[in-house]
Amino acid sequence: MAARAYWQGQIKLALVSIPVEIYSATRSGATIAFKQIHEPSGKPIHYEKVVTGIGPVDKDEIMKGYEVKKGEYVLLEQDEIDAVKLESKKTLELTQFVDADAIDVLYYEKPYFVVPADDLANEAFIVLREALKRTKKVGLGQLALRGREYVVSLKPSGRGMVLETLRYADEMEKAQGYFREIPDAEPEGELLDLAEALIDRKSGPFHPQEFHDRYVDALKDLIERKRKSRGRKLVEDDGVEDAAKPSNVVDLMAALRQSMGGKDKAVPDETPPARKTPARKTPARKPATKKRA
């Protein structure tokens, strides 16, 4: 079954319109889902929509409401919300282009694949893609998706393009509040050289398939062991928590050199050398005195 387009519309660049479709570029990873269970009966717990003083209500009786003041709501039908006219619901107009590295990584939220909607759109799509490659620019615009309008970026990716939703500035925390206490100091040259050498040694191409969720694997193993134990409580203290705590690194230079596999000569032995007990001298014997006759 072919994937269903997340959005269909057009990319507009001045007087040029390119019909496109976008598809989600991500999917939910492997997760372990737990249900709340009533222990005495072993049955799952359900949730009901209830109104205080009335009790459970039917789904058809539920509307969306916006609280204008305490206890007073404006009620809206879903088709009224859907009828809100916004040009970005069907058109992504590229209003600005910026350098590819000009957007802080914190602003990026979720990626989508962008493809031409039909064969007639191929030529204009390829022209825009190649122009972005040559100029090393990213296109910016706004797009309405599923009930809200996003700032989005558009960049080339292989034969296609990738659209990424961005967070608004007022959604971001100010970094200064978190970084203020970090001292503004220059590291020692030798320390920096060692750190760079360590990074260089561990550098290589990114292979995402080499990473997996080890927590999910551990939970699956726990569930299987719990099943075999027939309900017996399983709690293990494997020392992982203690191992995660930072060790008392006295000498950063030593730690970096050891990380590089070299033997550090700059680390003094913290154990004081044992004092040598001086040998006790045996007093020399005096020569025997001859007695006079």
Backbone bond lengths (Angstrom), bond angles and torsions (degrees), N, CA, C in turn:
res aa  C-N    CA-C-N  psi(-1)  N-CA   C-N-CA  omega(-1)  CA-C   N-CA-C  phi
1 M - - - 1.467 - - 1.531 109.22 -
2 A 1.339 116.40 127.82 1.462 120.59 -178.37 1.526 110.15 -68.63
3 A 1.339 114.40 145.88 1.466 119.24 178.56 1.526 109.83 -64.20
4 R 1.324 115.39 147.62 1.458 120.40 179.60 1.518 109.51 -91.65
5 A 1.330 116.19 133.41 1.466 120.68 -179.00 1.517 110.21 -62.70
6 Y 1.322 115.88 134.62 1.465 121.48 178.25 1.524 110.47 -75.09
7 W 1.335 116.20 -30.96 1.466 122.01 179.63 1.517 109.06 -153.54
8 Q 1.308 116.91 143.23 1.467 122.77 175.73 1.517 108.38 -129.17
9 G 1.319 116.36 134.10 1.452 120.25 -179.46 1.513 109.77 179.93
10 Q 1.329 115.85 -144.38 1.463 119.43 -178.40 1.523 110.74 -141.47
11 I 1.323 114.26 146.16 1.457 120.90 170.94 1.527 106.54 -93.71
12 K 1.323 115.09 128.47 1.461 119.46 -177.46 1.522 110.02 -114.07
13 L 1.336 115.51 123.57 1.455 122.43 175.96 1.522 107.14 -124.39
14 A 1.350 115.81 102.64 1.476 121.53 -173.56 1.528 108.58 56.49
15 L 1.333 117.90 -117.49 1.466 121.01 -178.15 1.525 112.88 -94.52
16 V 1.325 117.21 1.94 1.471 121.52 -178.68 1.521 109.66 -95.93
17 S 1.321 116.49 128.91 1.462 121.97 177.12 1.527 109.32 -119.79
18 I 1.330 116.56 130.52 1.461 121.77 -177.09 1.526 108.50 -120.41
19 P 1.333 118.32 111.63 1.466 120.27 177.00 1.530 110.38 -65.93
20 V 1.341 116.48 128.13 1.465 120.20 -177.64 1.519 110.52 -139.23
21 E 1.322 113.89 166.58 1.458 122.37 170.96 1.522 107.43 -129.31
22 I 1.329 117.07 145.65 1.455 119.37 175.80 1.526 109.22 -120.91
23 Y 1.317 114.18 145.76 1.460 122.40 -178.06 1.523 108.97 -129.36
24 S 1.294 116.77 145.46 1.454 120.09 178.74 1.523 109.34 -61.74
25 A 1.326 116.85 131.71 1.463 121.69 -179.24 1.516 112.11 -92.27
26 T 1.319 118.05 -1.15 1.467 121.33 -178.78 1.520 109.86 -128.34
27 R 1.294 115.17 162.94 1.460 121.39 174.14 1.521 108.10 -142.45
28 S 1.294 115.44 160.13 1.462 119.60 -179.13 1.516 109.80 -66.38
29 G 1.324 115.83 132.55 1.451 120.06 178.31 1.515 111.23 -76.40
30 A 1.336 114.90 178.19 1.460 119.94 178.50 1.521 109.42 -64.51
31 T 1.315 115.96 124.61 1.462 120.59 178.71 1.521 109.29 -132.00
32 I 1.293 115.05 158.53 1.463 120.90 175.22 1.522 107.45 -105.02
33 A 1.334 116.91 115.21 1.462 121.34 -177.89 1.532 109.57 -97.00
34 F 1.314 115.50 128.27 1.458 120.76 177.92 1.530 109.71 -108.62
35 K 1.312 116.28 144.30 1.463 122.11 173.65 1.529 108.45 -109.88
36 Q 1.328 115.17 151.56 1.459 119.33 175.05 1.531 108.17 -81.86
37 I 1.331 115.38 128.34 1.462 121.38 -174.63 1.525 110.23 -119.69
38 H 1.334 115.36 137.99 1.462 121.74 173.92 1.528 106.94 -78.09
39 E 1.350 116.98 106.61 1.465 120.96 -170.21 1.531 113.79 -58.13
40 P 1.334 120.33 -45.05 1.473 118.80 -177.56 1.520 113.76 -60.01
41 S 1.354 117.40 -36.57 1.468 120.10 -177.34 1.519 112.53 -100.37
42 G 1.341 116.70 -19.82 1.458 119.99 -177.61 1.514 113.60 75.02
43 K 1.339 117.28 15.16 1.468 120.96 -177.55 1.531 110.75 -103.65
44 P 1.358 117.19 150.12 1.470 120.02 -178.57 1.525 112.08 -69.73
45 I 1.326 114.55 150.16 1.458 121.49 178.63 1.525 109.09 -90.96
46 H 1.348 117.41 134.10 1.459 122.83 -179.90 1.529 110.02 -108.00
47 Y 1.321 114.51 158.28 1.460 120.15 178.74 1.526 109.38 -116.58
48 E 1.321 116.15 137.72 1.460 121.22 179.56 1.524 109.75 -118.55
49 K 1.333 115.61 148.54 1.461 120.78 172.46 1.527 107.15 -79.90
50 V 1.321 116.31 118.61 1.463 120.12 -177.09 1.518 110.40 -128.09
51 V 1.315 115.72 153.27 1.461 123.26 174.70 1.522 107.53 -116.03
52 T 1.318 115.71 132.28 1.464 120.17 -179.46 1.535 110.53 -57.53
53 G 1.314 116.68 125.58 1.468 122.07 178.64 1.512 113.65 86.28
54 I 1.342 116.88 -8.80 1.469 120.17 -179.05 1.527 110.76 -117.41
55 G 1.324 115.51 -44.23 1.462 119.65 -179.09 1.522 111.59 105.25
56 P 1.353 116.99 -158.35 1.472 120.94 -178.65 1.524 112.01 -60.86
57 V 1.369 116.47 143.72 1.471 121.52 179.76 1.522 109.26 -127.79
58 D 1.333 115.05 158.61 1.468 120.96 178.19 1.524 110.81 -77.20
59 K 1.328 115.94 152.30 1.457 122.03 179.34 1.526 111.45 -59.81
60 D 1.336 117.07 -36.39 1.467 121.68 -177.94 1.531 112.57 -66.23
61 E 1.318 117.22 -17.36 1.466 121.07 -178.19 1.531 112.50 -90.51
62 I 1.338 116.43 -0.11 1.463 120.10 -175.27 1.528 110.44 -97.09
63 M 1.326 116.46 129.45 1.457 122.78 177.27 1.527 108.87 -124.21
64 K 1.326 116.43 167.54 1.457 121.24 175.41 1.524 108.54 -90.63
65 G 1.314 115.30 136.26 1.461 119.45 -178.99 1.512 111.29 -135.26
66 Y 1.325 115.69 145.14 1.465 121.78 177.54 1.521 108.18 -113.51
67 E 1.329 116.20 124.91 1.462 120.54 -176.56 1.526 109.76 -79.64
68 V 1.338 116.65 112.34 1.460 121.50 179.97 1.522 111.23 -87.13
69 K 1.307 116.28 -30.00 1.466 121.96 170.20 1.522 107.41 -157.05
70 K 1.317 116.13 169.27 1.456 120.56 -171.11 1.522 112.18 -51.00
71 G 1.356 115.43 115.50 1.458 120.96 176.66 1.510 115.13 81.27
72 E 1.349 119.11 -0.03 1.472 121.68 -179.38 1.532 108.98 -117.84
73 Y 1.330 115.95 125.10 1.468 121.37 -173.70 1.524 111.19 -123.93
74 V 1.333 116.12 145.28 1.460 122.27 167.81 1.519 106.67 -96.18
75 L 1.352 117.35 120.70 1.462 121.94 -176.69 1.528 110.14 -92.74
76 L 1.325 115.86 136.65 1.469 121.61 -178.49 1.517 110.45 -128.75
77 E 1.338 115.57 137.44 1.466 121.38 171.87 1.526 108.59 -79.25
78 Q 1.351 117.07 152.57 1.457 120.45 -179.47 1.516 111.66 -62.33
79 D 1.356 117.98 -37.29 1.470 119.41 -179.23 1.528 111.28 -69.78
80 E 1.334 117.96 -25.15 1.460 120.57 174.64 1.531 110.41 -68.47
81 I 1.329 115.19 -40.07 1.463 119.76 178.17 1.527 110.13 -67.21
82 D 1.341 116.25 -43.07 1.467 120.92 -179.06 1.524 111.87 -63.80
83 A 1.347 117.11 -26.25 1.461 120.96 -176.14 1.530 113.38 -81.23
84 V 1.345 117.29 -5.43 1.471 119.43 178.56 1.524 108.37 -59.71
85 K 1.332 116.69 123.46 1.460 121.28 -175.43 1.520 109.96 -86.97
86 L 1.314 115.37 126.12 1.453 122.66 178.11 1.521 106.94 -146.62
87 E 1.317 116.67 122.01 1.463 120.16 -175.70 1.522 111.97 -58.19
88 S 1.343 116.77 -33.19 1.459 119.63 -176.68 1.519 113.27 -73.58
89 K 1.342 117.32 -0.77 1.459 119.49 174.01 1.519 111.10 -67.30
90 K 1.329 116.46 -31.10 1.461 120.56 -176.69 1.519 113.60 -124.65
91 T 1.335 117.09 -6.78 1.460 120.39 -176.83 1.522 111.00 -135.60
92 L 1.330 115.63 127.23 1.450 121.22 171.66 1.519 107.63 -102.25
93 E 1.328 116.38 103.17 1.461 120.38 179.33 1.525 109.25 -92.39
94 L 1.327 115.53 121.99 1.461 120.80 178.61 1.519 108.04 -79.91
95 T 1.306 116.15 107.69 1.467 121.31 -173.47 1.523 113.41 -100.68
96 Q 1.346 117.16 -13.39 1.458 120.01 -178.02 1.525 109.20 -156.48
97 F 1.345 115.35 153.16 1.460 121.65 175.17 1.519 108.55 -128.13
98 V 1.334 115.89 135.66 1.465 121.07 -178.55 1.525 108.67 -130.72
99 D 1.340 116.01 163.68 1.459 120.25 176.28 1.527 109.65 -60.78
100 A 1.321 115.41 147.48 1.462 120.68 -175.20 1.521 113.05 -59.15
101 D 1.344 117.45 -30.01 1.465 120.07 -178.70 1.527 113.00 -100.12
102 A 1.331 116.97 13.73 1.468 120.19 -175.83 1.524 113.05 -82.09
103 I 1.326 117.60 -17.29 1.463 121.13 -177.12 1.520 109.26 -96.23
104 D 1.320 116.49 122.53 1.458 121.31 179.47 1.527 109.33 -61.03
105 V 1.323 115.98 138.07 1.463 121.38 -176.97 1.530 112.05 -58.54
106 L 1.335 118.20 -24.95 1.465 121.47 -179.74 1.523 112.83 -63.96
107 Y 1.327 117.16 -23.57 1.459 119.68 -176.42 1.529 112.31 -79.62
108 Y 1.318 118.08 -23.41 1.462 120.22 -176.34 1.526 111.17 -70.02
109 E 1.332 115.38 137.73 1.462 119.61 -175.07 1.527 112.18 -118.65
110 K 1.351 118.42 -64.17 1.463 120.17 -175.85 1.526 110.56 -146.32
111 P 1.361 117.47 136.73 1.468 120.14 -178.97 1.539 113.45 -94.90
112 Y 1.325 114.17 152.57 1.470 121.84 176.15 1.529 109.07 -137.52
113 F 1.334 116.29 145.02 1.454 120.80 173.88 1.524 109.05 -81.50
114 V 1.338 116.18 138.51 1.471 121.47 177.63 1.523 108.12 -117.03
115 V 1.330 116.55 127.67 1.467 121.59 -179.78 1.527 109.40 -133.78
116 P 1.338 117.38 156.41 1.475 119.64 175.98 1.527 110.27 -63.57
117 A 1.328 115.94 143.05 1.466 120.00 -178.29 1.520 112.29 -73.53
118 D 1.351 117.12 -26.27 1.465 120.75 -179.84 1.526 108.80 -158.67
119 D 1.326 116.36 176.95 1.468 121.23 -177.65 1.524 112.26 -63.09
120 L 1.339 117.19 -32.74 1.463 120.09 -178.36 1.531 111.79 -66.60
121 A 1.326 116.43 -22.70 1.464 120.14 -178.42 1.529 112.80 -87.45
122 N 1.343 117.31 -8.01 1.465 120.75 -173.80 1.527 113.15 -58.38
123 E 1.326 116.87 -47.49 1.470 120.21 -173.47 1.533 111.59 -61.74
124 A 1.321 116.71 -50.21 1.460 120.01 -179.11 1.528 110.92 -65.52
125 F 1.325 116.35 -36.55 1.466 121.31 178.75 1.532 110.11 -61.60
126 I 1.333 116.83 -46.79 1.471 121.34 -177.97 1.526 110.81 -66.54
127 V 1.324 116.95 -38.90 1.465 120.48 178.42 1.529 110.13 -60.25
128 L 1.334 117.56 -46.79 1.458 121.16 179.87 1.528 110.90 -64.15
129 R 1.323 116.41 -42.91 1.472 120.66 179.48 1.530 111.33 -59.90
130 E 1.328 117.01 -47.21 1.468 120.44 -177.78 1.525 111.59 -69.91
131 A 1.327 116.66 -33.13 1.470 119.82 178.28 1.526 110.40 -65.75
132 L 1.324 116.82 -38.79 1.466 120.73 177.09 1.531 110.68 -66.20
133 K 1.336 116.47 -37.90 1.464 119.94 177.90 1.524 111.32 -63.35
134 R 1.332 115.88 -48.18 1.467 120.11 -175.88 1.519 112.37 -65.34
135 T 1.306 116.03 -40.05 1.471 119.52 -177.55 1.528 112.65 -84.93
136 K 1.364 116.27 -11.03 1.464 122.20 -176.81 1.530 110.83 55.74
137 K 1.323 114.40 42.24 1.453 121.01 -179.77 1.527 110.92 -112.87
138 V 1.334 114.42 162.52 1.465 122.90 175.31 1.518 107.63 -121.15
139 G 1.335 116.31 131.98 1.455 120.46 178.37 1.518 111.41 -83.43
140 L 1.336 116.82 142.31 1.461 121.88 178.81 1.521 110.28 -121.65
141 G 1.315 115.42 145.39 1.462 120.99 176.49 1.520 108.94 -166.50
142 Q 1.329 116.40 -169.25 1.458 121.13 177.63 1.512 109.96 -129.03
143 L 1.353 114.00 142.64 1.457 119.82 -173.53 1.525 109.30 -142.52
144 A 1.336 116.34 134.44 1.463 121.56 178.28 1.517 109.39 -90.70
145 L 1.337 115.73 122.28 1.461 121.67 179.97 1.522 109.92 -135.74
146 R 1.313 115.88 123.94 1.458 121.88 172.17 1.529 113.98 46.47
147 G 1.313 116.30 54.62 1.453 119.78 170.80 1.508 117.17 90.56
148 R 1.342 119.26 5.61 1.455 119.92 174.28 1.524 109.14 -155.66
149 E 1.328 115.42 161.14 1.457 120.45 -179.63 1.529 108.93 -104.07
150 Y 1.319 115.61 132.05 1.458 122.17 -177.85 1.522 111.03 -112.06
151 V 1.334 115.22 150.41 1.456 120.57 160.92 1.522 105.49 -80.07
152 V 1.339 117.93 134.33 1.457 120.07 -178.32 1.522 110.20 -130.98
153 S 1.321 115.17 154.42 1.463 121.22 173.48 1.521 108.04 -115.07
154 L 1.326 115.88 151.84 1.459 121.77 179.67 1.515 108.24 -129.47
155 K 1.339 116.95 124.35 1.454 120.80 -178.50 1.533 109.98 -139.50
156 P 1.333 117.33 153.56 1.469 120.28 178.67 1.514 111.35 -70.57
157 S 1.335 116.40 149.04 1.458 121.86 177.52 1.522 108.45 -153.47
158 G 1.341 116.71 102.86 1.456 119.62 -178.04 1.514 110.61 61.67
159 R 1.332 116.88 -131.04 1.466 121.00 178.06 1.513 112.51 -80.47
160 G 1.323 116.65 -15.13 1.452 119.59 -176.92 1.517 112.22 -113.41
161 M 1.322 115.72 -154.97 1.457 122.37 175.91 1.528 108.95 -137.58
162 V 1.317 115.50 157.53 1.463 121.50 178.67 1.516 109.07 -119.52
163 L 1.318 115.73 129.52 1.455 122.75 174.20 1.523 107.23 -102.62
164 E 1.317 117.22 134.27 1.462 121.19 178.39 1.516 109.84 -126.17
165 T 1.327 115.57 129.27 1.458 119.03 175.15 1.523 108.58 -74.93
166 L 1.337 115.40 143.14 1.455 121.87 -178.45 1.519 110.46 -117.18
167 R 1.303 116.13 150.95 1.459 120.61 174.86 1.524 109.88 -80.00
168 Y 1.327 116.00 149.08 1.460 120.21 174.66 1.524 109.81 -76.53
169 A 1.319 115.61 157.30 1.458 120.53 -177.28 1.528 111.69 -58.90
170 D 1.350 117.72 -36.99 1.469 119.51 -177.54 1.534 112.97 -75.44
171 E 1.338 116.76 -3.87 1.462 120.34 175.38 1.523 112.04 -91.30
172 M 1.323 116.57 -8.28 1.456 121.48 -175.02 1.526 111.45 -95.99
173 E 1.310 116.36 138.67 1.460 121.25 172.85 1.527 108.48 -75.90
174 K 1.319 116.66 150.04 1.457 121.10 177.12 1.531 109.55 -78.13
175 A 1.334 115.92 122.01 1.463 120.26 -176.60 1.520 112.27 -65.22
176 Q 1.344 117.06 -27.98 1.473 119.54 -176.06 1.525 111.88 -57.88
177 G 1.330 116.59 -35.07 1.450 119.64 -178.63 1.519 112.85 -64.35
178 Y 1.328 116.65 -26.08 1.453 120.80 -179.42 1.528 112.06 -95.52
179 F 1.336 117.37 -29.88 1.461 121.46 -173.65 1.521 113.67 -97.71
180 R 1.346 116.59 -2.86 1.464 120.41 -171.60 1.529 112.53 -59.98
181 E 1.326 117.75 -37.32 1.463 121.28 -174.20 1.529 112.89 -81.42
182 I 1.334 118.04 -7.51 1.467 119.79 179.29 1.519 108.46 -74.75
183 P 1.327 118.27 125.34 1.476 119.71 -176.50 1.523 112.42 -65.26
184 D 1.323 115.42 146.10 1.460 122.00 177.36 1.527 107.80 -92.03
185 A 1.313 116.09 86.12 1.462 120.58 -174.22 1.522 110.28 -133.42
186 E 1.312 115.91 151.52 1.462 122.29 177.10 1.533 108.65 -93.84
187 P 1.335 118.28 129.93 1.462 119.43 179.14 1.524 111.21 -72.95
188 E 1.320 114.87 158.49 1.456 119.60 176.41 1.522 109.94 -65.49
189 G 1.344 115.34 144.21 1.459 120.18 -176.20 1.505 114.09 -58.51
190 E 1.333 117.88 -42.42 1.461 121.04 -177.86 1.519 110.93 -68.04
191 L 1.344 116.83 -38.98 1.468 120.12 176.82 1.524 110.48 -61.80
192 L 1.335 115.90 -43.52 1.454 120.58 -179.28 1.526 110.92 -65.12
193 D 1.323 116.86 -39.93 1.471 120.79 178.40 1.523 110.89 -61.87
194 L 1.333 116.67 -42.35 1.465 120.16 179.57 1.524 111.38 -65.94
195 A 1.344 116.59 -41.57 1.463 120.59 179.21 1.521 110.68 -63.45
196 E 1.347 116.79 -41.86 1.467 120.86 178.44 1.528 110.98 -64.99
197 A 1.325 116.63 -38.48 1.462 120.29 178.89 1.526 110.92 -65.49
198 L 1.336 116.37 -38.51 1.461 120.59 178.38 1.530 110.78 -66.17
199 I 1.341 116.31 -41.80 1.471 120.26 177.10 1.518 110.18 -62.81
200 D 1.344 116.68 -42.68 1.462 121.20 -179.61 1.525 110.60 -62.26
201 R 1.340 116.77 -40.03 1.467 120.53 -179.44 1.523 111.18 -64.19
202 K 1.337 117.23 -35.63 1.460 120.84 -176.75 1.527 113.23 -95.28
203 S 1.329 117.15 8.40 1.462 120.68 -179.50 1.527 110.94 -80.44
204 G 1.312 115.96 150.14 1.459 121.40 179.03 1.512 110.12 -179.79
205 P 1.321 117.62 175.52 1.469 120.74 179.68 1.522 111.12 -67.46
206 F 1.327 115.74 152.25 1.463 121.98 -179.34 1.524 109.23 -85.06
207 H 1.332 116.77 118.74 1.467 123.13 176.25 1.521 107.90 -118.34
208 P 1.343 118.38 91.26 1.471 120.21 -174.75 1.522 113.72 -59.65
209 Q 1.349 117.52 -26.30 1.461 119.69 -178.59 1.525 112.54 -68.30
210 E 1.329 117.26 -13.77 1.458 120.12 178.99 1.530 112.38 -78.67
211 F 1.316 117.15 -11.70 1.462 121.09 -179.33 1.531 109.75 -105.69
212 H 1.314 116.46 140.88 1.458 120.82 175.19 1.523 109.12 -146.41
213 D 1.316 115.13 166.64 1.466 120.64 -175.83 1.522 109.49 -81.28
214 R 1.330 116.33 99.95 1.461 120.60 -177.92 1.529 111.93 -71.07
215 Y 1.337 116.80 -24.98 1.456 119.51 178.26 1.533 110.71 -66.78
216 V 1.343 116.41 -40.73 1.468 120.26 177.29 1.523 110.01 -62.70
217 D 1.337 116.91 -42.30 1.461 120.63 178.45 1.528 110.87 -60.34
218 A 1.338 116.20 -42.91 1.465 120.56 -179.40 1.528 110.87 -65.67
219 L 1.355 117.25 -37.98 1.468 120.37 178.32 1.526 111.12 -66.61
220 K 1.340 116.77 -40.23 1.471 120.28 177.61 1.521 110.39 -61.15
221 D 1.342 115.67 -41.45 1.456 119.95 178.75 1.528 110.63 -64.96
222 L 1.355 116.83 -41.06 1.462 120.57 177.90 1.523 110.91 -62.17
223 I 1.342 117.01 -43.84 1.470 121.21 -178.95 1.526 110.32 -61.90
224 E 1.331 116.84 -41.47 1.466 120.19 -179.44 1.525 110.78 -67.17
225 R 1.349 117.30 -41.94 1.466 120.15 178.59 1.522 111.22 -67.52
226 K 1.340 116.13 -35.73 1.470 120.26 177.95 1.525 110.33 -66.10
227 R 1.326 116.30 -39.11 1.468 120.21 178.73 1.526 110.59 -62.73
228 K 1.315 116.11 -42.12 1.465 120.04 -178.84 1.524 112.41 -73.14
229 S 1.343 116.73 -25.84 1.466 119.87 -178.84 1.527 112.31 -81.97
230 R 1.351 116.63 -4.90 1.466 122.27 178.85 1.526 112.60 56.47
231 G 1.323 115.50 48.05 1.457 120.78 172.62 1.501 115.45 91.75
232 R 1.320 118.71 -6.74 1.463 119.82 179.59 1.527 109.38 -65.09
233 K 1.332 115.80 137.77 1.457 120.13 -177.12 1.521 110.85 -68.57
234 L 1.329 114.77 132.47 1.456 120.18 -178.73 1.522 109.09 -117.62
235 V 1.309 116.54 109.28 1.461 121.15 175.99 1.515 106.73 -133.47
236 E 1.312 115.41 122.75 1.455 119.93 -178.42 1.519 109.94 -121.41
237 D 1.300 115.34 140.08 1.458 121.33 174.18 1.520 107.23 -110.56
238 D 1.338 115.00 96.92 1.463 118.82 -176.26 1.523 112.73 -97.89
239 G 1.345 115.36 7.28 1.454 117.94 176.83 1.509 114.78 78.51
240 V 1.342 117.24 7.94 1.466 119.54 -178.51 1.517 110.75 -64.29
241 E 1.335 116.16 -38.23 1.462 120.12 -178.32 1.523 110.59 -61.94
242 D 1.354 115.36 -42.22 1.459 119.14 179.54 1.517 111.28 -68.96
243 A 1.338 115.96 -37.12 1.455 119.46 -178.19 1.519 111.32 -66.84
244 A 1.357 116.26 -26.40 1.462 119.59 -178.51 1.514 112.51 -75.81
245 K 1.353 116.42 -16.37 1.454 118.95 -179.41 1.518 110.07 -74.14
246 P 1.329 117.56 140.14 1.457 119.20 -178.83 1.510 111.69 -65.26
247 S 1.329 115.10 140.44 1.447 119.37 177.84 1.515 109.57 -80.27
248 N 1.300 116.06 165.61 1.454 121.12 -178.11 1.524 109.08 -82.70
249 V 1.326 115.77 85.52 1.456 120.68 -178.56 1.526 108.22 -81.26
250 V 1.316 115.76 111.50 1.455 119.92 -177.38 1.518 110.71 -81.11
251 D 1.324 116.65 -39.56 1.455 121.51 -173.04 1.522 109.57 -123.39
252 L 1.345 117.46 106.89 1.461 121.51 -179.84 1.516 111.03 -61.52
253 M 1.318 117.23 -39.18 1.453 121.40 178.83 1.523 110.50 -58.99
254 A 1.330 116.63 -43.01 1.461 121.07 179.61 1.521 110.99 -63.43
255 A 1.344 115.74 -43.91 1.464 119.99 -178.59 1.522 110.99 -62.39
256 L 1.327 117.74 -42.50 1.459 121.05 179.69 1.526 110.83 -65.76
257 R 1.324 116.52 -42.65 1.462 119.24 179.71 1.524 111.24 -65.06
258 Q 1.319 116.14 -40.17 1.464 119.21 178.00 1.529 110.76 -65.99
259 S 1.343 117.19 -35.03 1.464 120.76 177.03 1.516 111.19 -63.71
260 M 1.334 115.91 -31.45 1.463 121.11 178.27 1.527 111.40 -80.58
261 G 1.332 116.51 -5.16 1.455 119.83 178.20 1.501 113.45 89.36
262 G 1.341 117.16 5.75 1.451 120.25 -178.93 1.507 111.08 -94.82
263 K 1.320 116.14 158.43 1.463 121.18 178.55 1.508 108.45 -90.67
264 D 1.293 115.81 126.45 1.466 119.55 -177.03 1.518 110.92 -88.39
265 K 1.318 114.45 130.30 1.452 119.55 179.18 1.529 111.26 -102.17
266 A 1.330 115.03 -5.10 1.460 117.87 -175.14 1.512 113.16 -89.57
267 V 1.338 115.82 -6.47 1.458 118.60 -177.23 1.510 109.70 -87.46
268 P 1.303 117.94 115.16 1.455 118.99 178.97 1.511 110.79 -73.04
269 D 1.304 116.11 146.76 1.460 120.46 176.58 1.519 107.63 -72.31
270 E 1.357 115.34 118.62 1.449 119.13 -175.36 1.517 112.58 -75.44
271 T 1.350 117.64 -15.04 1.462 120.04 179.95 1.517 108.72 -84.11
272 P 1.334 118.75 117.21 1.466 120.03 -177.93 1.506 110.21 -65.04
273 P 1.351 118.08 142.38 1.459 120.46 -179.32 1.528 110.62 -64.76
274 A 1.317 113.71 144.26 1.469 118.71 -178.90 1.529 109.44 -67.59
275 R 1.317 113.88 138.28 1.465 117.98 179.19 1.532 110.28 -74.50
276 K 1.304 114.23 136.82 1.457 118.51 178.03 1.536 109.03 -83.84
277 T 1.300 115.18 129.77 1.465 119.52 178.37 1.526 108.55 -82.22
278 P 1.320 117.60 119.86 1.465 118.68 -178.29 1.521 111.35 -63.17
279 A 1.333 113.78 137.73 1.473 118.20 -179.43 1.524 109.63 -65.05
280 R 1.311 115.10 137.33 1.464 120.09 -179.85 1.534 108.67 -77.20
281 K 1.321 115.02 125.56 1.467 119.78 -178.87 1.528 110.54 -78.55
282 T 1.319 113.27 134.14 1.470 118.21 176.11 1.521 108.44 -81.58
283 P 1.310 118.41 123.74 1.478 119.81 -177.85 1.521 111.34 -61.00
284 A 1.307 113.66 135.60 1.476 118.44 -179.60 1.529 110.24 -66.05
285 R 1.326 113.99 138.25 1.472 118.51 179.25 1.512 110.42 -76.80
286 K 1.315 114.17 137.15 1.450 118.92 177.17 1.524 108.97 -76.50
287 P 1.325 117.25 142.44 1.477 118.66 179.00 1.512 110.31 -64.22
288 A 1.319 114.81 143.62 1.481 119.90 -177.34 1.540 110.17 -65.67
289 T 1.319 116.28 136.55 1.482 122.05 178.68 1.522 109.93 -89.59
290 K 1.272 113.70 127.47 1.490 117.74 178.63 1.518 110.37 -73.47
291 K 1.317 114.69 133.19 1.466 119.25 176.96 1.510 110.44 -78.87
292 R 1.351 113.65 139.98 1.470 118.38 177.12 1.525 110.15 -74.62
293 A 1.269 111.46 143.86 1.470 117.00 178.13 1.526 109.60 -72.38
